[in-house]
Amino acid sequence: MPPPPSPIVLQSLRRLADSAERLGSPFSAGLLSRLAEDAAAGGPTVALLAPWAGAPEDVVRDDLPGLRLTAALHDLALSGEDPELAATYPRPDRASDAEAAWGPVRAALAREAGRIAEFMTHEPQTNEVGRAAMLLGGFLETAARTGLPLRCFEIAASAGLNLSWDRYRYRLGDLRWGDPQSPVVLEPDWSGPSPPDAPARVIERAACDRRPIDLSNPAEARRLMAYVWPDQFERLARLKAAIDVTRAAGVAVEEADAADWVRARCAPKVGAATVVYHSVFWHYVPAEGQAALRGAIVAHAQSATEASPFAWLRMESQSTGSPMEIRLTLWPGGEEHLLGQVHAHGADARWGEAALTPR
Protein backbone atom coordinates (compact mmCIF):
# COMPACT_ATOMS: atom_id res chain seq x y z
CA MET A 1 0.00 0.00 0.00
CA PRO A 2 1.33 3.48 -0.81
CA PRO A 3 1.85 5.78 2.16
CA PRO A 4 -1.07 8.10 2.92
CA PRO A 5 -0.71 11.74 1.88
CA SER A 6 0.67 14.00 4.56
CA PRO A 7 -1.29 16.96 5.93
CA ILE A 8 1.13 19.14 3.92
CA VAL A 9 0.07 17.50 0.66
CA LEU A 10 -3.65 17.66 1.49
CA GLN A 11 -3.30 21.30 2.45
CA SER A 12 -1.52 22.05 -0.84
CA LEU A 13 -4.48 20.61 -2.80
CA ARG A 14 -6.97 22.66 -0.79
CA ARG A 15 -4.92 25.83 -1.20
CA LEU A 16 -4.71 25.24 -4.93
CA ALA A 17 -8.49 24.79 -5.00
CA ASP A 18 -8.88 28.18 -3.31
CA SER A 19 -6.47 29.71 -5.81
CA ALA A 20 -8.37 28.21 -8.76
CA GLU A 21 -11.61 29.67 -7.41
CA ARG A 22 -10.04 33.13 -7.03
CA LEU A 23 -8.51 32.99 -10.51
CA GLY A 24 -11.76 32.07 -12.21
CA SER A 25 -11.82 28.28 -12.58
CA PRO A 26 -14.70 26.83 -10.55
CA PHE A 27 -14.33 23.48 -12.32
CA SER A 28 -10.71 23.12 -11.21
CA ALA A 29 -11.57 24.32 -7.72
CA GLY A 30 -14.28 21.69 -7.38
CA LEU A 31 -12.11 18.94 -8.84
CA LEU A 32 -9.19 19.74 -6.51
CA SER A 33 -11.51 19.68 -3.50
CA ARG A 34 -12.79 16.23 -4.48
CA LEU A 35 -9.24 14.99 -5.09
CA ALA A 36 -8.26 16.13 -1.59
CA GLU A 37 -11.28 14.33 -0.13
CA ASP A 38 -10.46 11.17 -2.09
CA ALA A 39 -6.84 11.24 -0.91
CA ALA A 40 -7.88 11.74 2.72
CA ALA A 41 -10.27 8.77 2.39
CA GLY A 42 -7.61 6.45 0.91
CA GLY A 43 -8.93 6.48 -2.66
CA PRO A 44 -6.96 6.07 -5.90
CA THR A 45 -5.56 9.60 -5.57
CA VAL A 46 -3.29 8.33 -2.77
CA ALA A 47 -1.03 6.31 -5.07
CA LEU A 48 -0.59 9.22 -7.46
CA LEU A 49 0.45 11.55 -4.62
CA ALA A 50 2.79 8.97 -3.07
CA PRO A 51 6.03 10.59 -4.41
CA TRP A 52 5.31 13.56 -2.16
CA ALA A 53 4.06 11.63 0.89
CA GLY A 54 7.09 12.46 3.04
CA ALA A 55 8.25 15.61 1.26
CA PRO A 56 8.86 18.80 3.23
CA GLU A 57 6.57 21.76 2.76
CA ASP A 58 8.89 23.71 0.47
CA VAL A 59 9.23 20.75 -1.93
CA VAL A 60 5.47 20.23 -2.06
CA ARG A 61 4.95 23.96 -2.61
CA ASP A 62 7.46 24.10 -5.47
CA ASP A 63 6.51 20.78 -7.12
CA LEU A 64 2.75 21.53 -7.13
CA PRO A 65 1.53 17.90 -7.18
CA GLY A 66 -2.11 19.02 -7.32
CA LEU A 67 -1.48 21.06 -10.45
CA ARG A 68 0.40 18.15 -12.03
CA LEU A 69 -2.51 15.82 -11.25
CA THR A 70 -5.25 18.06 -12.63
CA ALA A 71 -3.14 18.71 -15.75
CA ALA A 72 -2.64 14.96 -16.25
CA LEU A 73 -6.40 14.46 -16.14
CA HIS A 74 -6.97 17.36 -18.55
CA ASP A 75 -4.35 15.90 -20.90
CA LEU A 76 -6.19 12.58 -20.86
CA ALA A 77 -9.47 14.35 -21.63
CA LEU A 78 -7.91 16.38 -24.46
CA SER A 79 -6.37 13.26 -26.01
CA GLY A 80 -9.79 11.71 -26.60
CA GLU A 81 -8.46 8.35 -25.41
CA ASP A 82 -10.93 8.27 -22.52
CA PRO A 83 -14.28 9.25 -24.11
CA GLU A 84 -16.19 8.98 -20.81
CA LEU A 85 -13.85 11.44 -19.14
CA ALA A 86 -13.76 13.78 -22.15
CA ALA A 87 -17.56 13.85 -22.25
CA THR A 88 -17.75 15.39 -18.76
CA TYR A 89 -15.00 18.00 -19.16
CA PRO A 90 -15.97 21.64 -19.75
CA ARG A 91 -16.78 22.93 -23.22
CA PRO A 92 -17.96 26.36 -24.34
CA ASP A 93 -21.39 24.95 -25.21
CA ARG A 94 -22.15 23.40 -21.81
CA ALA A 95 -21.98 24.35 -18.17
CA SER A 96 -18.96 23.35 -16.11
CA ASP A 97 -19.81 20.76 -13.42
CA ALA A 98 -17.02 19.22 -11.34
CA GLU A 99 -19.48 17.07 -9.38
CA ALA A 100 -20.81 15.47 -12.57
CA ALA A 101 -17.25 14.86 -13.75
CA TRP A 102 -16.08 13.25 -10.51
CA GLY A 103 -17.30 9.71 -11.30
CA PRO A 104 -15.41 9.47 -14.61
CA VAL A 105 -12.41 11.25 -13.04
CA ARG A 106 -12.21 8.76 -10.16
CA ALA A 107 -12.52 5.85 -12.58
CA ALA A 108 -9.72 7.30 -14.73
CA LEU A 109 -7.48 7.72 -11.68
CA ALA A 110 -7.57 3.96 -11.16
CA ARG A 111 -7.72 2.80 -14.78
CA GLU A 112 -5.03 5.16 -16.14
CA ALA A 113 -2.84 5.37 -13.05
CA GLY A 114 0.38 4.55 -14.92
CA ARG A 115 -0.18 7.17 -17.61
CA ILE A 116 -1.16 9.83 -15.08
CA ALA A 117 1.82 9.05 -12.83
CA GLU A 118 4.19 9.32 -15.80
CA PHE A 119 2.74 12.71 -16.77
CA MET A 120 3.25 13.90 -13.19
CA THR A 121 7.00 13.21 -13.24
CA HIS A 122 7.51 16.29 -15.44
CA GLU A 123 7.47 19.65 -13.68
CA PRO A 124 4.62 22.01 -14.63
CA GLN A 125 5.06 23.82 -17.94
CA THR A 126 2.50 26.58 -18.11
CA ASN A 127 3.97 29.09 -20.64
CA GLU A 128 1.07 31.51 -20.10
CA VAL A 129 0.84 33.77 -23.17
CA GLY A 130 -1.03 36.48 -21.27
CA ARG A 131 2.23 37.32 -19.49
CA ALA A 132 3.59 38.69 -22.78
CA ALA A 133 1.35 41.73 -22.30
CA MET A 134 2.97 42.41 -18.94
CA LEU A 135 6.51 41.88 -20.25
CA LEU A 136 5.79 44.12 -23.24
CA GLY A 137 5.77 47.13 -20.92
CA GLY A 138 9.36 46.30 -19.93
CA PHE A 139 10.52 45.85 -23.52
CA LEU A 140 8.97 49.18 -24.52
CA GLU A 141 10.58 50.93 -21.54
CA THR A 142 13.96 49.48 -22.53
CA ALA A 143 13.56 50.54 -26.16
CA ALA A 144 12.42 54.03 -25.17
CA ARG A 145 15.21 54.57 -22.63
CA THR A 146 18.03 53.27 -24.85
CA GLY A 147 16.82 54.18 -28.35
CA LEU A 148 18.29 50.90 -29.59
CA PRO A 149 16.98 47.66 -31.12
CA LEU A 150 16.64 44.69 -28.78
CA ARG A 151 18.39 41.37 -28.31
CA CYS A 152 15.97 39.22 -26.30
CA PHE A 153 17.00 36.19 -24.24
CA GLU A 154 14.33 34.32 -22.28
CA ILE A 155 15.20 31.84 -19.53
CA ALA A 156 12.80 29.12 -18.34
CA ALA A 157 11.00 29.68 -21.65
CA SER A 158 9.13 26.34 -21.81
CA ALA A 159 7.96 26.25 -25.45
CA GLY A 160 9.14 29.78 -26.24
CA LEU A 161 5.69 31.31 -26.72
CA ASN A 162 6.69 34.52 -24.94
CA LEU A 163 9.80 34.77 -27.10
CA SER A 164 7.33 35.68 -29.88
CA TRP A 165 5.97 38.66 -27.91
CA ASP A 166 6.46 41.10 -30.82
CA ARG A 167 4.38 38.85 -33.12
CA TYR A 168 1.19 39.43 -31.10
CA ARG A 169 -1.12 42.45 -30.89
CA TYR A 170 -1.99 44.37 -27.75
CA ARG A 171 -4.18 46.94 -26.12
CA LEU A 172 -2.55 48.25 -22.94
CA GLY A 173 -4.73 51.09 -21.72
CA ASP A 174 -4.61 53.71 -24.49
CA LEU A 175 -1.74 51.98 -26.30
CA ARG A 176 -2.32 49.83 -29.36
CA TRP A 177 0.86 47.96 -30.30
CA GLY A 178 2.03 44.94 -32.29
CA ASP A 179 1.14 43.04 -35.44
CA PRO A 180 -2.38 44.11 -36.47
CA GLN A 181 -2.86 40.81 -38.32
CA SER A 182 -1.82 38.56 -35.43
CA PRO A 183 -4.37 35.95 -34.29
CA VAL A 184 -3.07 36.40 -30.71
CA VAL A 185 -4.78 39.42 -29.14
CA LEU A 186 -3.91 40.51 -25.58
CA GLU A 187 -6.17 43.10 -23.96
CA PRO A 188 -5.70 43.01 -20.17
CA ASP A 189 -7.58 45.30 -17.80
CA TRP A 190 -5.23 48.22 -17.33
CA SER A 191 -4.89 50.82 -14.55
CA GLY A 192 -2.43 53.70 -14.74
CA PRO A 193 -0.48 55.12 -17.69
CA SER A 194 0.24 53.07 -20.77
CA PRO A 195 3.85 52.10 -21.53
CA PRO A 196 5.70 54.28 -24.05
CA ASP A 197 4.80 53.71 -27.69
CA ALA A 198 8.38 52.86 -28.64
CA PRO A 199 9.50 51.15 -31.88
CA ALA A 200 10.82 48.03 -30.16
CA ARG A 201 12.59 46.06 -32.91
CA VAL A 202 14.01 42.62 -32.13
CA ILE A 203 17.24 41.84 -34.01
CA GLU A 204 18.19 38.69 -32.10
CA ARG A 205 16.29 36.25 -29.91
CA ALA A 206 16.99 32.97 -28.12
CA ALA A 207 15.64 30.99 -25.19
CA CYS A 208 16.50 28.13 -22.85
CA ASP A 209 14.74 25.77 -20.47
CA ARG A 210 15.84 22.77 -18.42
CA ARG A 211 13.16 20.67 -20.13
CA PRO A 212 11.85 22.58 -23.15
CA ILE A 213 8.58 21.77 -24.84
CA ASP A 214 8.92 20.71 -28.49
CA LEU A 215 5.90 22.17 -30.29
CA SER A 216 6.49 19.90 -33.31
CA ASN A 217 5.45 17.01 -31.07
CA PRO A 218 1.62 17.00 -30.74
CA ALA A 219 1.76 15.30 -27.33
CA GLU A 220 4.06 18.01 -25.96
CA ALA A 221 1.93 20.79 -27.41
CA ARG A 222 -1.08 19.16 -25.75
CA ARG A 223 0.82 19.18 -22.44
CA LEU A 224 0.85 22.96 -22.59
CA MET A 225 -2.89 23.01 -23.24
CA ALA A 226 -3.42 20.62 -20.33
CA TYR A 227 -1.92 23.08 -17.85
CA VAL A 228 -4.60 25.65 -18.69
CA TRP A 229 -7.65 25.16 -16.49
CA PRO A 230 -10.28 23.43 -18.65
CA ASP A 231 -13.10 25.93 -18.09
CA GLN A 232 -10.99 28.95 -19.17
CA PHE A 233 -11.86 28.79 -22.85
CA GLU A 234 -10.43 32.20 -23.80
CA ARG A 235 -7.02 31.24 -22.42
CA LEU A 236 -7.13 27.91 -24.26
CA ALA A 237 -8.00 29.57 -27.57
CA ARG A 238 -5.26 32.17 -27.09
CA LEU A 239 -2.71 29.47 -26.28
CA LYS A 240 -3.62 27.48 -29.39
CA ALA A 241 -3.18 30.61 -31.54
CA ALA A 242 0.18 31.36 -29.91
CA ILE A 243 1.36 27.79 -30.56
CA ASP A 244 0.47 28.23 -34.23
CA VAL A 245 2.34 31.56 -34.45
CA THR A 246 5.41 30.18 -32.68
CA ARG A 247 5.51 27.04 -34.84
CA ALA A 248 5.28 29.18 -37.99
CA ALA A 249 8.15 31.38 -36.78
CA GLY A 250 10.40 28.35 -36.22
CA VAL A 251 11.16 29.26 -32.60
CA ALA A 252 13.36 26.68 -30.84
CA VAL A 253 14.17 26.56 -27.13
CA GLU A 254 17.59 25.27 -26.13
CA GLU A 255 17.94 22.71 -23.34
CA ALA A 256 20.29 24.28 -20.79
CA ASP A 257 20.81 25.42 -17.22
CA ALA A 258 19.80 29.07 -16.94
CA ALA A 259 22.98 30.38 -15.28
CA ASP A 260 25.31 28.52 -17.66
CA TRP A 261 23.31 29.64 -20.68
CA VAL A 262 23.22 33.30 -19.61
CA ARG A 263 26.98 33.27 -19.06
CA ALA A 264 27.59 31.78 -22.50
CA ARG A 265 24.97 33.58 -24.61
CA CYS A 266 23.97 36.94 -23.18
CA ALA A 267 26.98 39.25 -23.14
CA PRO A 268 26.16 42.84 -24.21
CA LYS A 269 26.86 43.89 -27.80
CA VAL A 270 27.41 47.35 -29.22
CA GLY A 271 24.44 48.75 -31.12
CA ALA A 272 21.66 46.90 -29.27
CA ALA A 273 20.06 46.62 -25.86
CA THR A 274 20.46 43.09 -24.50
CA VAL A 275 17.46 41.96 -22.42
CA VAL A 276 17.50 38.84 -20.21
CA TYR A 277 13.96 38.11 -19.03
CA HIS A 278 11.81 35.55 -17.25
CA SER A 279 8.33 35.18 -15.75
CA VAL A 280 6.98 33.20 -12.79
CA PHE A 281 10.21 31.25 -12.54
CA TRP A 282 12.35 32.63 -9.73
CA HIS A 283 10.63 31.01 -6.76
CA TYR A 284 11.05 27.55 -8.32
CA VAL A 285 14.85 27.97 -8.30
CA PRO A 286 16.79 26.85 -5.19
CA ALA A 287 18.90 29.46 -3.42
CA GLU A 288 22.17 28.29 -4.96
CA GLY A 289 20.65 28.44 -8.43
CA GLN A 290 19.34 31.95 -7.81
CA ALA A 291 22.81 33.05 -6.67
CA ALA A 292 24.46 31.55 -9.76
CA LEU A 293 21.99 33.17 -12.12
CA ARG A 294 22.17 36.55 -10.41
CA GLY A 295 25.98 36.32 -10.61
CA ALA A 296 25.86 35.60 -14.35
CA ILE A 297 23.53 38.56 -14.93
CA VAL A 298 25.60 40.97 -12.82
CA ALA A 299 28.81 39.87 -14.55
CA HIS A 300 27.37 40.89 -17.92
CA ALA A 301 25.89 44.07 -16.45
CA GLN A 302 29.33 45.22 -15.35
CA SER A 303 30.46 45.39 -18.98
CA ALA A 304 27.41 47.36 -20.16
CA THR A 305 27.91 50.79 -21.73
CA GLU A 306 25.63 53.45 -23.23
CA ALA A 307 26.34 51.87 -26.63
CA SER A 308 25.76 48.32 -25.33
CA PRO A 309 23.18 48.51 -22.51
CA PHE A 310 22.04 45.44 -20.58
CA ALA A 311 18.59 44.90 -19.02
CA TRP A 312 17.13 42.37 -16.59
CA LEU A 313 13.35 42.18 -16.98
CA ARG A 314 11.26 39.92 -14.77
CA MET A 315 7.69 39.16 -13.82
CA GLU A 316 7.97 37.65 -10.37
CA SER A 317 6.67 37.96 -6.81
CA GLN A 318 9.06 39.17 -4.15
CA SER A 319 7.93 36.47 -1.69
CA THR A 320 5.31 33.73 -1.38
CA GLY A 321 1.87 35.28 -1.39
CA SER A 322 3.04 38.76 -2.43
CA PRO A 323 1.78 40.43 -5.63
CA MET A 324 3.31 39.62 -8.99
CA GLU A 325 5.45 42.53 -10.19
CA ILE A 326 7.18 43.68 -13.36
CA ARG A 327 10.67 44.95 -12.50
CA LEU A 328 13.31 46.27 -14.88
CA THR A 329 16.97 46.87 -14.02
CA LEU A 330 18.95 48.68 -16.70
CA TRP A 331 22.73 49.08 -16.95
CA PRO A 332 24.93 51.07 -17.06
CA GLY A 333 23.76 52.54 -13.81
CA GLY A 334 21.84 49.55 -12.49
CA GLU A 335 18.75 51.50 -11.49
CA GLU A 336 15.81 49.22 -10.70
CA HIS A 337 12.31 50.26 -11.78
CA LEU A 338 9.06 48.80 -10.43
CA LEU A 339 6.91 49.14 -13.54
CA GLY A 340 3.72 47.44 -12.43
CA GLN A 341 1.79 44.99 -10.29
CA VAL A 342 0.18 42.34 -12.46
CA HIS A 343 -2.11 39.32 -12.47
CA ALA A 344 -0.30 35.96 -12.60
CA HIS A 345 -1.98 35.08 -15.92
CA GLY A 346 -1.70 38.60 -17.34
CA ALA A 347 -5.41 39.40 -16.93
CA ASP A 348 -4.84 42.84 -15.43
CA ALA A 349 -2.14 45.33 -14.50
CA ARG A 350 -1.61 48.34 -12.25
CA TRP A 351 1.06 50.39 -13.98
CA GLY A 352 3.24 53.28 -12.90
CA GLU A 353 1.88 55.07 -9.81
CA ALA A 354 -1.02 52.59 -9.75
CA ALA A 355 1.49 49.80 -8.99
CA LEU A 356 2.05 51.35 -5.57
CA THR A 357 -1.65 51.18 -4.67
CA PRO A 358 -2.58 48.07 -2.63
CA ARG A 359 -4.86 45.64 -4.47
C-alpha positions in Angstrom: 0.0 0.0 0.0 1.3 3.5 -0.8 1.9 5.8 2.2 -1.1 8.1 2.9 -0.7 11.7 1.9 0.7 14.0 4.6 -1.3 17.0 5.9 1.1 19.1 3.9 0.1 17.5 0.7 -3.6 17.7 1.5 -3.3 21.3 2.4 -1.5 22.0 -0.8 -4.5 20.6 -2.8 -7.0 22.7 -0.8 -4.9 25.8 -1.2 -4.7 25.2 -4.9 -8.5 24.8 -5.0 -8.9 28.2 -3.3 -6.5 29.7 -5.8 -8.4 28.2 -8.8 -11.6 29.7 -7.4 -10.0 33.1 -7.0 -8.5 33.0 -10.5 -11.8 32.1 -12.2 -11.8 28.3 -12.6 -14.7 26.8 -10.6 -14.3 23.5 -12.3 -10.7 23.1 -11.2 -11.6 24.3 -7.7 -14.3 21.7 -7.4 -12.1 18.9 -8.8 -9.2 19.7 -6.5 -11.5 19.7 -3.5 -12.8 16.2 -4.5 -9.2 15.0 -5.1 -8.3 16.1 -1.6 -11.3 14.3 -0.1 -10.5 11.2 -2.1 -6.8 11.2 -0.9 -7.9 11.7 2.7 -10.3 8.8 2.4 -7.6 6.5 0.9 -8.9 6.5 -2.7 -7.0 6.1 -5.9 -5.6 9.6 -5.6 -3.3 8.3 -2.8 -1.0 6.3 -5.1 -0.6 9.2 -7.5 0.5 11.5 -4.6 2.8 9.0 -3.1 6.0 10.6 -4.4 5.3 13.6 -2.2 4.1 11.6 0.9 7.1 12.5 3.0 8.3 15.6 1.3 8.9 18.8 3.2 6.6 21.8 2.8 8.9 23.7 0.5 9.2 20.8 -1.9 5.5 20.2 -2.1 5.0 24.0 -2.6 7.5 24.1 -5.5 6.5 20.8 -7.1 2.8 21.5 -7.1 1.5 17.9 -7.2 -2.1 19.0 -7.3 -1.5 21.1 -10.5 0.4 18.1 -12.0 -2.5 15.8 -11.2 -5.2 18.1 -12.6 -3.1 18.7 -15.7 -2.6 15.0 -16.2 -6.4 14.5 -16.1 -7.0 17.4 -18.5 -4.4 15.9 -20.9 -6.2 12.6 -20.9 -9.5 14.4 -21.6 -7.9 16.4 -24.5 -6.4 13.3 -26.0 -9.8 11.7 -26.6 -8.5 8.4 -25.4 -10.9 8.3 -22.5 -14.3 9.2 -24.1 -16.2 9.0 -20.8 -13.8 11.4 -19.1 -13.8 13.8 -22.1 -17.6 13.8 -22.3 -17.8 15.4 -18.8 -15.0 18.0 -19.2 -16.0 21.6 -19.7 -16.8 22.9 -23.2 -18.0 26.4 -24.3 -21.4 25.0 -25.2 -22.2 23.4 -21.8 -22.0 24.3 -18.2 -19.0 23.3 -16.1 -19.8 20.8 -13.4 -17.0 19.2 -11.3 -19.5 17.1 -9.4 -20.8 15.5 -12.6 -17.2 14.9 -13.7 -16.1 13.2 -10.5 -17.3 9.7 -11.3 -15.4 9.5 -14.6 -12.4 11.2 -13.0 -12.2 8.8 -10.2 -12.5 5.8 -12.6 -9.7 7.3 -14.7 -7.5 7.7 -11.7 -7.6 4.0 -11.2 -7.7 2.8 -14.8 -5.0 5.2 -16.1 -2.8 5.4 -13.0 0.4 4.5 -14.9 -0.2 7.2 -17.6 -1.2 9.8 -15.1 1.8 9.1 -12.8 4.2 9.3 -15.8 2.7 12.7 -16.8 3.3 13.9 -13.2 7.0 13.2 -13.2 7.5 16.3 -15.4 7.5 19.6 -13.7 4.6 22.0 -14.6 5.1 23.8 -17.9 2.5 26.6 -18.1 4.0 29.1 -20.6 1.1 31.5 -20.1 0.8 33.8 -23.2 -1.0 36.5 -21.3 2.2 37.3 -19.5 3.6 38.7 -22.8 1.4 41.7 -22.3 3.0 42.4 -18.9 6.5 41.9 -20.3 5.8 44.1 -23.2 5.8 47.1 -20.9 9.4 46.3 -19.9 10.5 45.8 -23.5 9.0 49.2 -24.5 10.6 50.9 -21.5 14.0 49.5 -22.5 13.6 50.5 -26.2 12.4 54.0 -25.2 15.2 54.6 -22.6 18.0 53.3 -24.9 16.8 54.2 -28.4 18.3 50.9 -29.6 17.0 47.7 -31.1 16.6 44.7 -28.8 18.4 41.4 -28.3 16.0 39.2 -26.3 17.0 36.2 -24.2 14.3 34.3 -22.3 15.2 31.8 -19.5 12.8 29.1 -18.3 11.0 29.7 -21.6 9.1 26.3 -21.8 8.0 26.2 -25.5 9.1 29.8 -26.2 5.7 31.3 -26.7 6.7 34.5 -24.9 9.8 34.8 -27.1 7.3 35.7 -29.9 6.0 38.7 -27.9 6.5 41.1 -30.8 4.4 38.9 -33.1 1.2 39.4 -31.1 -1.1 42.4 -30.9 -2.0 44.4 -27.8 -4.2 46.9 -26.1 -2.6 48.2 -22.9 -4.7 51.1 -21.7 -4.6 53.7 -24.5 -1.7 52.0 -26.3 -2.3 49.8 -29.4 0.9 48.0 -30.3 2.0 44.9 -32.3 1.1 43.0 -35.4 -2.4 44.1 -36.5 -2.9 40.8 -38.3 -1.8 38.6 -35.4 -4.4 36.0 -34.3 -3.1 36.4 -30.7 -4.8 39.4 -29.1 -3.9 40.5 -25.6 -6.2 43.1 -24.0 -5.7 43.0 -20.2 -7.6 45.3 -17.8 -5.2 48.2 -17.3 -4.9 50.8 -14.6 -2.4 53.7 -14.7 -0.5 55.1 -17.7 0.2 53.1 -20.8 3.9 52.1 -21.5 5.7 54.3 -24.0 4.8 53.7 -27.7 8.4 52.9 -28.6 9.5 51.1 -31.9 10.8 48.0 -30.2 12.6 46.1 -32.9 14.0 42.6 -32.1 17.2 41.8 -34.0 18.2 38.7 -32.1 16.3 36.3 -29.9 17.0 33.0 -28.1 15.6 31.0 -25.2 16.5 28.1 -22.8 14.7 25.8 -20.5 15.8 22.8 -18.4 13.2 20.7 -20.1 11.9 22.6 -23.1 8.6 21.8 -24.8 8.9 20.7 -28.5 5.9 22.2 -30.3 6.5 19.9 -33.3 5.5 17.0 -31.1 1.6 17.0 -30.7 1.8 15.3 -27.3 4.1 18.0 -26.0 1.9 20.8 -27.4 -1.1 19.2 -25.7 0.8 19.2 -22.4 0.9 23.0 -22.6 -2.9 23.0 -23.2 -3.4 20.6 -20.3 -1.9 23.1 -17.9 -4.6 25.7 -18.7 -7.7 25.2 -16.5 -10.3 23.4 -18.7 -13.1 25.9 -18.1 -11.0 28.9 -19.2 -11.9 28.8 -22.8 -10.4 32.2 -23.8 -7.0 31.2 -22.4 -7.1 27.9 -24.3 -8.0 29.6 -27.6 -5.3 32.2 -27.1 -2.7 29.5 -26.3 -3.6 27.5 -29.4 -3.2 30.6 -31.5 0.2 31.4 -29.9 1.4 27.8 -30.6 0.5 28.2 -34.2 2.3 31.6 -34.4 5.4 30.2 -32.7 5.5 27.0 -34.8 5.3 29.2 -38.0 8.2 31.4 -36.8 10.4 28.4 -36.2 11.2 29.3 -32.6 13.4 26.7 -30.8 14.2 26.6 -27.1 17.6 25.3 -26.1 17.9 22.7 -23.3 20.3 24.3 -20.8 20.8 25.4 -17.2 19.8 29.1 -16.9 23.0 30.4 -15.3 25.3 28.5 -17.7 23.3 29.6 -20.7 23.2 33.3 -19.6 27.0 33.3 -19.1 27.6 31.8 -22.5 25.0 33.6 -24.6 24.0 36.9 -23.2 27.0 39.2 -23.1 26.2 42.8 -24.2 26.9 43.9 -27.8 27.4 47.4 -29.2 24.4 48.7 -31.1 21.7 46.9 -29.3 20.1 46.6 -25.9 20.5 43.1 -24.5 17.5 42.0 -22.4 17.5 38.8 -20.2 14.0 38.1 -19.0 11.8 35.5 -17.2 8.3 35.2 -15.8 7.0 33.2 -12.8 10.2 31.2 -12.5 12.4 32.6 -9.7 10.6 31.0 -6.8 11.0 27.6 -8.3 14.9 28.0 -8.3 16.8 26.9 -5.2 18.9 29.5 -3.4 22.2 28.3 -5.0 20.7 28.4 -8.4 19.3 31.9 -7.8 22.8 33.1 -6.7 24.5 31.6 -9.8 22.0 33.2 -12.1 22.2 36.6 -10.4 26.0 36.3 -10.6 25.9 35.6 -14.3 23.5 38.6 -14.9 25.6 41.0 -12.8 28.8 39.9 -14.5 27.4 40.9 -17.9 25.9 44.1 -16.5 29.3 45.2 -15.4 30.5 45.4 -19.0 27.4 47.4 -20.2 27.9 50.8 -21.7 25.6 53.4 -23.2 26.3 51.9 -26.6 25.8 48.3 -25.3 23.2 48.5 -22.5 22.0 45.4 -20.6 18.6 44.9 -19.0 17.1 42.4 -16.6 13.3 42.2 -17.0 11.3 39.9 -14.8 7.7 39.2 -13.8 8.0 37.7 -10.4 6.7 38.0 -6.8 9.1 39.2 -4.2 7.9 36.5 -1.7 5.3 33.7 -1.4 1.9 35.3 -1.4 3.0 38.8 -2.4 1.8 40.4 -5.6 3.3 39.6 -9.0 5.4 42.5 -10.2 7.2 43.7 -13.4 10.7 45.0 -12.5 13.3 46.3 -14.9 17.0 46.9 -14.0 19.0 48.7 -16.7 22.7 49.1 -16.9 24.9 51.1 -17.1 23.8 52.5 -13.8 21.8 49.5 -12.5 18.8 51.5 -11.5 15.8 49.2 -10.7 12.3 50.3 -11.8 9.1 48.8 -10.4 6.9 49.1 -13.5 3.7 47.4 -12.4 1.8 45.0 -10.3 0.2 42.3 -12.5 -2.1 39.3 -12.5 -0.3 36.0 -12.6 -2.0 35.1 -15.9 -1.7 38.6 -17.3 -5.4 39.4 -16.9 -4.8 42.8 -15.4 -2.1 45.3 -14.5 -1.6 48.3 -12.3 1.1 50.4 -14.0 3.2 53.3 -12.9 1.9 55.1 -9.8 -1.0 52.6 -9.7 1.5 49.8 -9.0 2.0 51.4 -5.6 -1.7 51.2 -4.7 -2.6 48.1 -2.6 -4.9 45.6 -4.5 
